[in-house]
Amino acid sequence: MKLILNKIKSSQLSFLIGSNIVSQLILLLALPILARIFNPEQMGELSFLISLLSIFNIFSLLKYELALPLEKKQNIYINLLILNILTLVIFSFVLALLSYGFLSINNMNLSPYIFIFLPFIVFAEGLYNISIYYGLRNKYFNNIAWSKVNKSLITSTSQVTFGILNNTSVSLMLGDVLGRTFGGFKLIKKILTELRDNIKLIKPRRIKYAALKYIKFPKYTVPGSFLNGATLHLFPVFIAAYFNPYFLGIYTISQRITIGPMLFISQAVSQYYISAIGNLSQKEDFKAIKKVFVKFTFYLFSLSSLIALIIYVSADFIVSNLLGEQWNEAAGVIKHLSILLVFQFTVSPLSQTLNSINKQEQQFLLDLLRFILVVIVATNTLYFDLPFKETIKFYVYSMSISYLINYIFTWKNIKKQVESLNNR
């Protein structure tokens, strides 16, 4: 029976990864076309919007979506779903009001449509995240997998179509919003159906109970995720502010070629890993968690090292033959980012381990460290007036070190839990 279950889990993981590879292939196939239609400045403006989305998205659900796969009681789970939806609606409304203020302080010559689209894209992404964790809780792995494909397909076809009709950054933004809005449509329908069938279970006191039961997520995971998000997404904002949107576009296209393909696979592995670790942590089976952790480490490091080597060697060919002359500066950035790829892809899916074993406070400290390193990168760039490529190099090495520290710290915590269990 155990062998059969392992085979089922392996097939589910393979399907998730396979569908994410397909979704990433769609984006990669569209990339050369988009690079010919849009210039680096326009791609930089889209990147600026996505960076803002990634930061605000942390607060849109207060990380209560992470609790969905953990809750087993149906009456609490239904109210937890309602809590997520209410939090998203309220936050999106407040953000819509704040967006008008952002319009008045736009001092970087960026498109005003960035701030017009912002509340819509945050709401769409929040709803999509709810649907993904809902799917994990109910083991709708097929639906999760197809939602990734749909999201990429809708985004890419919309951006190319709108770009041919009107090659401005607005076309890029609109296509991105549509992809996030309709990507998880089937899962959202399932959520609405389940809420309708269990409407009698929805009570204000149960919503409050669910909020208090999982209060550690907004209390510790939100600040930690903000630091993590700031680490990843304030850097593009810094590039646009200190250099200009052109260099942000160069950085963005380089990320799509290096980190992008692995990010989707990383998310698939992470979602499956969280589901597996969540079940084991409830049983306090830390020996099993340790085995899963080691197995995933070997798999992730081997795959990322191979892909990083291929990307590094072929960077010049990719830029000159697929993107065009206006993207020539991206080749050097791609080579630097391929180094970071190994550390990020190996550690990121495993970074939720501390949250899963109820060590949110320690994960927060690790996220704080990474944020401090990004601040050091920005400060040194300003103080020494570093050029763009030197700034990228400094950033890559700093982040690689932070991922390595994160991994070592997580491994020591798992070993400590196993030793504590043996001493009982």
C-alpha positions in Angstrom: 0.0 0.0 0.0 2.8 2.4 0.9 4.5 1.8 -2.5 1.2 2.4 -4.3 0.8 5.7 -2.5 4.3 6.7 -3.3 3.7 6.0 -6.9 0.5 8.1 -6.9 2.3 11.0 -5.3 5.1 10.7 -7.8 2.7 10.8 -10.7 0.9 13.8 -9.2 4.2 15.6 -8.8 5.2 14.6 -12.4 2.0 15.9 -13.8 2.3 19.2 -11.9 5.8 19.7 -13.1 4.9 18.6 -16.6 2.1 21.1 -16.9 4.2 23.9 -15.5 6.9 23.1 -18.0 4.2 23.4 -20.7 3.0 26.7 -19.3 6.5 28.0 -19.2 7.2 26.9 -22.7 4.2 29.0 -23.8 5.7 32.0 -22.2 9.1 31.3 -23.7 7.7 30.8 -27.2 6.0 34.1 -26.9 9.1 35.9 -25.5 10.9 36.4 -28.8 7.7 37.8 -30.4 7.1 40.2 -27.5 10.8 41.2 -27.6 10.3 42.3 -31.3 7.0 44.1 -30.6 7.9 45.9 -27.4 11.1 47.8 -26.4 13.0 47.5 -23.1 11.3 50.6 -21.6 7.9 49.1 -22.1 8.9 45.7 -20.7 10.3 47.7 -17.8 7.0 49.3 -17.1 5.3 45.9 -17.0 8.0 44.7 -14.6 7.3 47.7 -12.4 3.6 46.8 -12.2 4.4 43.1 -11.4 6.9 44.2 -8.7 4.2 46.3 -7.1 1.7 43.4 -7.4 4.2 41.0 -5.7 4.6 43.4 -2.8 0.9 44.2 -2.3 -0.2 40.7 -2.9 1.5 39.7 0.3 -1.0 41.7 2.3 -4.1 41.0 0.1 -4.9 37.7 1.9 -2.8 38.2 5.0 -1.3 34.8 4.2 -4.5 33.0 5.4 -4.5 31.1 2.1 -1.6 29.0 3.5 -3.9 27.7 6.2 -6.4 26.1 3.7 -4.5 22.9 3.1 -4.0 22.5 6.9 -7.6 22.7 8.1 -9.4 19.4 8.3 -12.7 20.4 9.9 -15.2 21.2 7.2 -17.1 23.9 9.2 -13.9 25.8 10.0 -12.5 25.3 6.5 -15.5 26.8 4.8 -15.3 29.9 7.1 -11.6 30.1 6.4 -12.4 30.3 2.7 -14.8 33.2 3.4 -12.1 34.9 5.5 -9.7 34.8 2.6 -12.3 36.2 0.2 -13.4 39.0 2.5 -9.8 40.0 3.2 -9.1 40.2 -0.5 -12.1 42.3 -1.3 -11.4 44.8 1.5 -7.8 45.1 0.6 -8.4 45.6 -3.1 -10.9 48.3 -2.4 -8.5 50.2 -0.2 -5.7 49.8 -2.7 -8.0 51.2 -5.5 -8.4 54.3 -3.3 -4.6 54.5 -2.7 -3.8 54.1 -6.4 -5.2 57.6 -7.1 -2.5 58.9 -4.7 0.2 56.9 -6.5 -0.8 58.7 -9.7 0.0 62.1 -8.2 3.5 61.1 -7.0 4.7 59.4 -10.2 8.1 61.0 -10.6 9.8 58.3 -12.7 8.1 59.0 -16.0 6.2 55.7 -15.9 2.9 55.0 -17.5 -0.1 56.1 -15.3 -1.8 52.9 -16.4 0.5 51.0 -14.0 -1.5 52.5 -11.0 -4.9 52.1 -12.8 -4.3 48.4 -13.3 -2.8 47.8 -9.9 -5.9 47.1 -7.8 -7.4 44.9 -10.6 -4.3 42.7 -10.9 -3.9 42.4 -7.1 -7.5 41.2 -6.8 -7.1 38.7 -9.7 -3.9 37.3 -8.3 -5.4 37.0 -4.8 -8.4 35.1 -6.2 -6.0 32.8 -8.1 -3.9 32.1 -5.0 -7.0 31.2 -3.1 -8.0 28.7 -5.8 -4.5 27.1 -5.8 -4.5 26.5 -2.1 -8.1 25.3 -2.2 -7.0 22.9 -4.9 -4.1 21.6 -2.7 -6.4 21.1 0.2 -8.8 19.0 -1.9 -6.0 17.4 -4.0 -7.3 18.9 -7.3 -3.8 18.5 -8.8 -5.1 18.3 -12.3 -7.0 21.5 -12.0 -4.0 23.3 -10.5 -1.9 22.0 -13.4 -4.3 23.1 -16.1 -4.8 26.5 -14.4 -1.1 27.2 -14.9 -1.3 26.3 -18.6 -4.4 28.5 -19.1 -2.8 31.4 -17.3 0.2 31.4 -19.5 -1.8 30.8 -22.7 -4.2 33.6 -22.0 -1.5 36.0 -20.9 0.8 35.4 -23.9 -1.9 35.4 -26.6 -3.5 38.6 -25.2 -0.1 40.4 -25.0 0.9 39.4 -28.6 -2.6 40.3 -30.0 -2.9 43.6 -28.2 0.7 44.4 -29.0 0.2 44.0 -32.7 -2.8 46.3 -32.5 -1.1 48.8 -30.2 2.5 48.3 -29.1 2.5 50.2 -25.8 3.0 49.0 -22.2 -0.8 49.1 -21.8 -1.1 46.0 -24.0 1.4 44.1 -21.9 -0.4 45.1 -18.7 -3.9 44.2 -20.0 -2.8 40.8 -21.2 -1.2 40.1 -17.8 -4.4 41.0 -15.9 -6.5 38.8 -18.2 -4.2 35.8 -17.7 -4.4 36.1 -13.9 -8.2 36.7 -14.0 -9.2 33.6 -16.0 -6.3 31.2 -15.3 -8.0 29.5 -12.4 -11.5 29.8 -13.6 -12.4 26.1 -13.1 -11.1 26.1 -9.5 -12.9 29.3 -8.7 -16.2 27.7 -10.0 -15.5 24.7 -7.6 -15.0 27.2 -4.7 -18.3 29.0 -5.4 -20.1 25.6 -5.7 -18.8 24.4 -2.4 -19.6 27.7 -0.6 -23.1 27.5 -2.0 -23.6 23.9 -0.8 -22.2 24.7 2.7 -23.7 28.2 3.1 -25.4 27.2 6.4 -21.9 26.6 7.9 -20.9 30.2 7.4 -21.0 32.1 10.7 -19.3 35.3 11.8 -18.1 33.7 15.0 -16.5 30.8 13.0 -14.8 33.3 10.7 -13.4 35.0 13.8 -12.3 31.6 15.2 -10.6 30.7 11.9 -8.8 34.1 11.9 -7.6 33.6 15.5 -6.7 29.9 15.0 -4.2 30.8 12.2 -3.2 34.2 13.5 0.5 33.2 13.3 0.3 33.5 9.5 -0.6 37.3 9.5 1.5 37.8 12.6 4.7 36.2 11.5 4.4 35.0 7.9 3.2 38.3 6.5 6.1 40.4 7.8 8.5 37.6 6.7 6.9 37.4 3.3 7.0 41.2 3.0 10.8 41.1 3.7 11.1 38.2 1.2 9.0 40.1 -1.4 10.9 43.3 -0.8 14.1 41.4 -1.3 13.0 40.1 -4.7 10.8 43.0 -5.9 12.1 46.2 -4.5 15.3 45.6 -6.4 13.5 46.0 -9.8 11.8 49.2 -8.3 15.3 50.4 -7.4 16.6 49.7 -10.9 13.8 51.8 -12.4 14.3 54.6 -9.9 18.1 54.8 -9.8 18.9 53.9 -13.5 15.8 54.0 -15.7 13.0 51.7 -17.1 15.2 50.7 -20.0 17.6 48.8 -17.6 14.6 47.4 -15.7 13.5 46.0 -19.1 16.9 44.4 -19.7 16.8 42.9 -16.2 13.3 41.7 -16.7 13.9 39.9 -19.9 17.1 38.3 -18.5 15.1 37.0 -15.5 12.4 35.6 -17.8 15.1 33.6 -19.6 16.9 32.4 -16.5 14.8 32.4 -13.4 11.5 32.4 -15.2 11.5 28.8 -16.6 12.5 27.4 -13.2 10.1 29.6 -11.2 7.0 27.8 -12.5 8.6 24.4 -11.8 9.7 25.6 -8.4 6.1 26.7 -7.6 4.8 23.4 -8.6 7.3 21.5 -6.5 6.7 24.0 -3.6 3.0 23.5 -3.7 3.4 19.7 -3.6 6.1 19.9 -1.0 3.9 22.1 1.3 1.1 19.6 1.0 3.3 16.7 1.9 5.1 18.5 4.8 1.7 19.8 6.1 0.4 16.2 6.5 3.6 15.0 8.2 3.9 18.0 10.5 0.4 17.3 11.8 1.6 13.9 12.8 4.9 15.3 14.1 6.7 12.8 11.9 9.9 14.7 11.7 12.0 11.7 10.6 9.8 11.5 7.5 10.1 15.3 7.0 13.9 14.9 7.1 13.8 12.2 4.4 11.5 14.3 2.2 13.7 17.3 2.6 16.8 15.4 1.6 15.1 13.8 -1.4 13.8 17.2 -2.7 17.2 18.8 -2.1 19.0 16.3 -4.3 16.4 16.5 -7.1 16.2 20.3 -7.1 20.0 20.9 -7.0 20.7 18.4 -9.8 18.1 19.8 -12.1 18.9 23.5 -11.4 22.7 22.9 -11.9 22.1 21.3 -15.3 19.7 24.0 -16.6 21.9 26.8 -15.2 24.9 25.4 -17.1 22.9 25.2 -20.4 21.6 28.8 -20.0 25.1 30.2 -19.2 26.7 28.6 -22.2 23.9 29.6 -24.6 23.2 33.2 -23.3 24.9 35.0 -26.3 23.1 32.8 -28.8 19.7 33.3 -27.2 20.0 37.1 -27.1 21.4 37.6 -30.6 19.1 35.1 -32.4 15.9 35.3 -30.5 15.5 38.7 -29.0 17.2 41.1 -31.4 19.9 43.9 -31.2 18.0 46.1 -28.8 18.4 43.4 -26.1 22.2 42.8 -26.5 23.0 44.0 -22.9 20.9 41.1 -21.6 23.5 38.4 -22.4 25.8 39.4 -19.5 22.9 39.7 -17.1 21.7 36.3 -18.0 25.1 34.7 -17.3 25.1 36.3 -13.8 21.6 35.3 -13.0 22.2 31.7 -14.0 24.4 31.4 -10.9 21.6 32.7 -8.7 19.3 30.2 -10.4 21.0 27.2 -8.7 20.6 28.6 -5.2 17.1 30.1 -5.6 15.6 27.0 -7.3 17.1 24.6 -4.8 16.2 26.5 -1.6 12.9 28.4 -2.5 10.6 25.3 -2.6 12.1 24.1 0.7 11.9 27.5 2.4 8.3 26.8 3.7 9.6 24.0 5.9 10.1 26.3 8.9 6.5 27.6 8.5 5.2 24.0 8.2 6.9 22.9 11.5 5.6 26.0 13.3 8.9 28.0 13.3 7.5 31.1 11.7 9.6 33.4 13.9 12.9 31.9 12.7 11.8 32.1 9.1 11.1 35.8 9.7 14.7 36.3 10.9 16.1 34.7 7.7 13.9 36.8 5.5 15.1 39.9 7.4 18.7 38.9 6.7 18.0 38.8 2.9 16.2 42.1 3.1 19.2 43.7 4.8 21.5 42.3 2.1 19.4 44.0 -0.6 19.5 47.3 1.2 23.3 46.9 1.4 23.4 46.3 -2.4 21.3 49.4 -3.0 23.3 51.5 -0.6 26.7 50.5 -2.1 25.3 51.2 -5.6 24.4 54.7 -4.5 27.6 55.4 -2.5 30.1 54.0 -5.0 28.0 55.0 -8.1 28.2 51.5 -9.4 27.2 50.8 -13.1 24.2 48.6 -13.9 26.2 45.4 -14.5 28.3 45.7 -11.4 25.1 46.2 -9.4 23.6 43.0 -10.9 26.8 41.1 -10.0 26.7 42.3 -6.4 23.1 41.5 -6.1 23.5 37.9 -7.4 26.4 37.1 -5.0 24.5 38.6 -2.0 21.3 36.6 -2.7 23.2 33.4 -3.3 24.8 33.6 0.1 21.4 34.4 1.7 19.8 31.3 0.1 22.7 29.1 1.3 22.3 30.4 4.9 18.6 29.8 4.7 19.1 26.2 3.7 21.7 25.5 6.4 19.5 27.0 9.1 16.4 25.0 8.0 18.4 21.7 7.9 19.7 22.3 11.4 16.1 22.9 12.7 14.9 19.7 11.1 17.7 17.7 12.7 17.0 19.4 16.1 13.4 18.3 15.8 14.4 14.7 15.0 16.8 14.6 18.0 14.2 16.0 20.3 11.7 13.3 19.1 14.3 10.6 19.8 14.9 11.9 23.3 11.2 11.6 24.3 
